[in-house]
Amino acid sequence: MLSLFLTILVGIFWEIYEWLLWRYILKRRFEKPQKKDTTDDLIKDFLGGLSAFAISQLVQIILKLFSS
């Protein structure tokens, strides 16, 4: 669960970083970050974290089965 939480947290901080970078540095050179892009990124972060969590749980179950 910690990996899922950290993945989502890093994704949120990354989106804030992207917005701040655009707002204060790149405003004249690039388009404003779109809500759809941000939402898609956060959904993909969640799904990636969930996948990593599921795989780690599966590996732990398999290791327990073969170690006994």
Secondary structure, DSSP 4 states (H G I P E B T S, - for coil): -HHHHHHHHHHHHHHHHHHHHHHHTSTTTSPPPPHHHHHHHHHHHHHHHHHHHHHHHHHHHHHHHHH-
